[in-house]
Amino acid sequence: MVSASPSIPQTKDPFAERPFLVFWEVTRACALACQHCRAEAQPRRHPDELDEAEAFALVDQLAELKPPMLILTGGDPMMRRDVLAIARRATDAGIRVGLSPAGTNRLMHFDFKAIRESGIERISLSLDGACKETHDAFRGVKGTFQRTIAAVEMAHAAGLSVQINTTLTRSNLHEFDAFRDLMFELKPAMWSVFVLVPTGRADADDVPEPEALESIFEQMADLVGKAPFAIKTTEGHHFRRVLAQRGKGGNKGRQGMRSPLGIRDGRGVMFISHTGVVSPSGFLPFECGTVRESHPAWIYRKHPLFVSLRDSDALGGKCGRCEFRKICGGSRARAYGVSGDAFAEDPSCSYQPAPLSS
């Protein structure tokens, strides 16, 4: 591990110095077999996974970087026996920590009070089908839906803030009304709606059609400011454009959303793999260095890809000429997954910006 802090001049760009969110895939091991798994998770931990000493050293480096939020994810982070020790070290260093476990039997036997006592503020759980038949089919293991519902109740009882993640695919868009109703029943603090990216086990044919997705975003916008939970999107950045067009948040387009405007792959987001490889996000699989050789702050601030991804004027296609590019910018991961170009237009957005004046 490199421990020296990089010396980087200060800039006015709020995303140039540090990411808003760091996603750390602490392990790739998981007992589930999800249809669209980004990580293509395996049943056992990888032999080259960061060990506990390396994990603690990485936490210390992240404390120097000072991201507002660290998400411990996987695979299934509960497959690491030291996951709560990692969380405790991070919270003691002043980093807010979230946990994203899988809905497995292992989670059912975990002490949720111990999760809260480790300093973790929020737990995020995935519901990708609005009933047990569709969710269990998506996750590849029977009983996952019921375990996830139980985990939500256990988290509430332990005083943990709950976020529910839902992945929208072409095959489950018809369940949107049922998803919405389920959120009102479960009462999460946040509903995070993820738009599928073709990476890992996910195929481009599973990505929702742009027009259908636009209709869903309009329905989601109806909920903003009215629902008893906050709503945000992941890899569905053009939801901010829909909000702005409807006057919810004005040009900022962020009413009911808690992450900064313009945040996207590499711009306010950094991903660290189970072996320490740093990428702009978990869905944009470029290897920009490893924490075993370089300080993560240096990689985030200085790697050419990260620097380029922070430039909204570097975008191509209609994203490059869109008047909402600074608050949206499209999914760089989906652009890459579909076209092979991380700076191409987001294929899931139906909006057509006005032609640039000559």
C-alpha positions in Angstrom: 0.0 0.0 0.0 1.2 3.5 -0.8 0.5 5.7 2.2 1.9 9.1 1.1 -0.8 11.7 0.5 -0.7 13.2 -3.0 -0.1 16.9 -3.3 -2.7 18.2 -5.7 -3.5 21.9 -6.2 -7.0 23.0 -5.2 -9.6 23.7 -8.0 -13.1 25.2 -8.2 -14.6 21.9 -9.5 -16.3 20.3 -6.6 -15.7 16.9 -8.0 -12.0 17.4 -8.8 -10.7 16.9 -5.3 -12.7 14.0 -4.1 -15.6 11.7 -5.0 -18.9 12.1 -3.3 -19.4 8.4 -3.3 -16.8 5.6 -3.0 -18.1 2.1 -3.7 -15.8 -0.6 -2.3 -16.5 -4.1 -3.4 -15.0 -5.7 -0.3 -15.5 -9.2 -1.7 -16.9 -10.7 -4.9 -18.2 -13.8 -3.0 -22.0 -14.2 -2.9 -24.5 -17.0 -2.4 -26.9 -15.6 -5.0 -26.8 -16.0 -8.7 -28.4 -12.8 -10.0 -29.3 -12.6 -13.7 -27.7 -9.2 -14.2 -24.8 -9.3 -11.7 -22.2 -6.7 -12.5 -19.6 -8.6 -10.5 -20.5 -12.0 -11.9 -20.2 -13.0 -8.2 -18.7 -16.3 -7.2 -19.5 -18.6 -4.2 -16.0 -18.2 -2.7 -13.8 -15.3 -1.9 -11.0 -14.5 -4.3 -7.5 -15.5 -3.1 -6.1 -12.1 -4.1 -8.8 -10.2 -2.3 -7.5 -7.3 -0.1 -6.7 -8.9 3.3 -7.6 -7.2 6.6 -4.4 -5.3 7.0 -4.7 -4.0 3.4 -8.3 -3.2 4.0 -7.5 -1.1 7.1 -4.7 0.7 5.2 -7.2 1.5 2.4 -9.6 2.9 5.0 -6.8 5.2 6.3 -6.2 6.4 2.7 -9.8 7.1 2.2 -9.9 9.1 5.4 -7.3 11.3 3.8 -9.4 11.7 0.7 -12.5 12.5 2.8 -15.4 11.3 0.6 -18.7 12.1 2.2 -19.9 8.5 1.8 -18.4 5.1 1.6 -20.5 2.1 0.5 -19.3 -1.4 1.4 -20.7 -3.6 -1.3 -19.9 -6.8 -3.2 -20.6 -9.6 -4.1 -22.0 -9.9 -0.6 -20.0 -7.9 2.0 -21.4 -10.1 4.7 -19.1 -12.9 3.3 -16.2 -11.1 5.0 -16.0 -11.8 8.7 -14.2 -8.5 9.2 -16.7 -6.3 7.4 -18.0 -4.6 10.6 -14.4 -4.0 11.7 -13.8 -2.3 8.4 -16.9 -0.2 8.9 -15.9 0.7 12.5 -12.4 1.8 11.4 -14.0 4.0 8.7 -16.6 5.6 10.9 -14.0 6.2 13.6 -12.0 8.1 10.9 -15.0 10.3 10.2 -16.4 8.6 7.1 -20.1 7.9 6.8 -20.6 4.3 5.9 -23.4 2.4 4.1 -23.7 -1.3 3.7 -25.2 -3.2 0.7 -25.7 -6.9 1.7 -27.4 -9.6 -0.3 -30.7 -11.1 0.9 -29.3 -14.4 2.1 -29.7 -16.8 5.1 -26.3 -15.4 6.3 -27.9 -11.9 6.6 -30.9 -13.4 8.5 -28.6 -14.7 11.2 -26.7 -11.4 11.5 -27.1 -9.1 14.5 -28.5 -5.9 12.9 -27.9 -4.1 16.2 -24.2 -4.9 15.8 -24.3 -3.4 12.3 -25.7 -0.2 13.7 -23.1 -0.2 16.5 -20.3 -0.5 14.0 -21.2 3.0 12.9 -23.1 2.1 9.7 -25.9 4.5 9.2 -27.7 3.0 6.2 -28.3 -0.4 4.8 -29.3 -0.8 1.2 -31.3 -3.9 0.1 -32.3 -4.9 -3.4 -35.8 -5.6 -4.6 -35.8 -6.2 -8.4 -39.2 -7.9 -8.6 -42.3 -6.6 -6.9 -43.4 -10.1 -5.7 -41.6 -13.3 -4.7 -41.9 -15.0 -8.1 -40.3 -12.2 -10.1 -37.7 -11.2 -7.5 -36.6 -14.7 -6.8 -36.3 -15.5 -10.5 -34.1 -12.4 -10.9 -31.9 -13.3 -8.0 -31.6 -16.9 -8.8 -32.5 -18.3 -5.4 -35.9 -19.1 -3.9 -36.8 -17.3 -0.7 -34.8 -14.2 -1.5 -37.8 -11.9 -1.6 -39.1 -12.9 1.8 -35.7 -12.6 3.3 -35.3 -9.1 1.9 -38.6 -8.0 3.3 -37.6 -9.5 6.7 -34.3 -7.7 6.5 -36.0 -4.4 5.9 -38.1 -4.9 9.1 -35.0 -6.0 11.0 -33.1 -2.9 9.9 -36.0 -0.6 10.9 -36.1 -2.3 14.3 -32.3 -1.8 14.8 -32.6 1.9 14.0 -30.8 1.7 10.6 -31.8 3.9 7.8 -33.0 1.7 4.8 -32.5 2.3 1.1 -34.2 0.0 -1.3 -32.5 -0.5 -4.7 -34.5 -1.6 -7.7 -33.0 -2.4 -11.1 -35.2 -1.6 -14.0 -34.9 -3.9 -17.0 -37.0 -4.4 -20.1 -38.7 -7.4 -18.4 -39.8 -5.7 -15.2 -41.0 -2.3 -16.3 -44.6 -3.5 -16.2 -44.2 -4.0 -12.4 -43.5 -0.3 -11.8 -46.9 0.4 -10.1 -46.4 -2.6 -7.9 -42.9 -1.5 -7.0 -44.3 2.0 -6.1 -47.0 0.5 -3.9 -44.4 -1.7 -2.2 -42.2 1.3 -1.3 -45.2 2.9 0.4 -45.6 -0.3 2.4 -41.9 -0.7 3.4 -41.2 3.0 4.0 -37.5 3.2 3.2 -35.7 6.5 3.6 -34.6 6.3 0.0 -35.8 4.4 -3.1 -32.9 4.2 -5.5 -33.9 3.2 -9.0 -31.1 1.7 -11.1 -31.3 1.6 -14.9 -29.6 -1.5 -16.2 -26.1 -1.3 -17.7 -25.0 -4.1 -20.0 -22.0 -5.3 -18.1 -21.2 -8.5 -16.2 -24.1 -10.9 -16.7 -26.4 -8.2 -18.1 -27.1 -8.1 -21.9 -27.9 -5.0 -24.0 -31.2 -6.5 -25.0 -32.3 -6.2 -21.3 -31.9 -2.4 -21.3 -35.3 -0.6 -21.2 -36.4 1.2 -24.3 -35.8 5.0 -24.0 -39.5 5.9 -24.5 -40.7 3.4 -21.9 -38.1 4.6 -19.5 -39.1 8.2 -20.0 -42.7 7.3 -19.1 -41.4 5.7 -15.9 -39.4 8.7 -15.0 -42.4 10.9 -15.5 -44.3 8.7 -13.0 -41.4 8.9 -10.6 -41.3 12.7 -10.9 -45.0 12.7 -9.8 -43.8 11.1 -6.5 -41.1 13.6 -5.7 -42.1 15.8 -2.9 -45.2 13.7 -2.2 -43.9 10.3 -1.3 -42.7 9.7 2.3 -39.3 8.6 0.9 -36.6 10.3 -1.1 -36.1 9.1 -4.7 -32.9 8.9 -6.7 -31.6 7.1 -9.8 -28.4 5.2 -10.4 -27.2 5.2 -14.0 -30.4 7.0 -14.8 -29.1 10.5 -14.7 -31.6 11.9 -17.1 -34.2 11.7 -14.3 -32.6 15.0 -13.2 -33.5 16.5 -16.6 -37.1 15.3 -16.2 -37.3 17.0 -12.8 -35.8 20.2 -14.2 -38.2 20.3 -17.1 -41.1 20.0 -14.6 -39.8 22.8 -12.4 -38.9 20.5 -9.6 -35.6 22.0 -8.4 -35.4 24.4 -11.3 -32.2 24.1 -13.3 -30.8 22.0 -10.5 -33.4 19.3 -10.9 -32.7 17.8 -7.6 -35.8 18.1 -5.4 -36.1 15.0 -3.3 -32.6 13.9 -4.3 -29.6 13.9 -1.9 -26.6 13.5 -4.2 -24.9 16.5 -5.9 -25.9 17.4 -9.4 -23.8 16.1 -12.2 -22.5 13.1 -10.2 -21.9 10.2 -12.5 -19.2 7.6 -13.4 -15.8 9.1 -12.6 -17.4 12.4 -11.7 -18.1 12.2 -8.0 -18.0 8.4 -8.1 -15.1 6.1 -7.6 -15.2 2.3 -7.4 -12.6 0.0 -5.7 -12.7 -3.7 -6.5 -12.1 -6.6 -4.2 -8.5 -6.8 -5.4 -8.0 -3.0 -5.0 -8.4 -2.0 -8.7 -9.8 1.5 -9.1 -12.4 2.3 -11.8 -14.8 5.3 -12.5 -17.7 3.1 -11.4 -18.5 -0.6 -10.9 -20.3 -0.5 -14.3 -17.5 1.2 -16.2 -14.8 -1.5 -16.2 -11.6 0.5 -16.9 -8.7 -0.3 -14.7 -7.2 3.0 -13.7 -4.7 1.8 -11.1 -4.6 -0.2 -7.9 -4.5 0.9 -4.3 -1.7 -1.6 -3.8 0.5 0.6 -5.9 -1.1 4.1 -5.9 -3.0 6.3 -3.4 -6.7 6.3 -4.4 -6.7 10.1 -4.2 -4.0 10.3 -6.8 -5.9 8.0 -9.1 -9.2 9.8 -8.7 -7.6 13.3 -9.1 -5.0 12.7 -11.8 -5.8 9.6 -13.9 -6.6 10.9 -17.5 -9.9 9.0 -17.7 -11.2 10.4 -14.4 -10.1 13.9 -15.5 -11.9 13.5 -18.9 -15.1 12.1 -17.4 -15.4 15.2 -15.2 -15.5 17.4 -18.3 -19.2 17.7 -19.4 -18.0 19.4 -22.6 -16.1 16.2 -23.6 -19.3 14.3 -24.2 -20.3 13.2 -27.7 -23.6 12.8 -29.6 -26.7 14.5 -28.2 -25.3 14.4 -24.7 -22.5 16.7 -25.8 -25.0 19.4 -27.1 -27.7 18.9 -24.4 -28.5 21.9 -22.3 -28.9 19.6 -19.3 -25.4 18.0 -19.7 -24.0 19.6 -16.6 -26.7 18.3 -14.3 -27.1 15.0 -16.1 -24.3 14.0 -18.5 -25.9 10.6 -19.2 -24.7 7.2 -18.1 -21.1 6.9 -19.2 -21.2 3.2 -18.3 -24.2 2.4 -20.5 -22.8 4.5 -23.3 -19.7 2.3 -23.1 -21.6 -0.9 -22.7 -23.7 -0.3 -25.8 -21.3 1.5 -28.1 -17.8 0.9 -26.7 -17.3 4.6 -26.2 -17.6 6.0 -22.7 -18.2 9.5 -24.1 -20.9 8.6 -26.5 -24.6 9.6 -25.9 -26.6 7.6 -23.4 -28.7 5.2 -25.5 -31.5 5.1 -22.9 -32.4 8.8 -23.1 -35.2 9.7 -25.5 -34.7 13.5 -25.2 -33.6 15.4 -28.3 -31.8 18.6 -27.5 -32.1 21.6 -29.8 -29.5 21.8 -32.5 -26.5 24.0 -31.7 -26.8 27.4 -33.3 -24.3 28.1 -36.0 
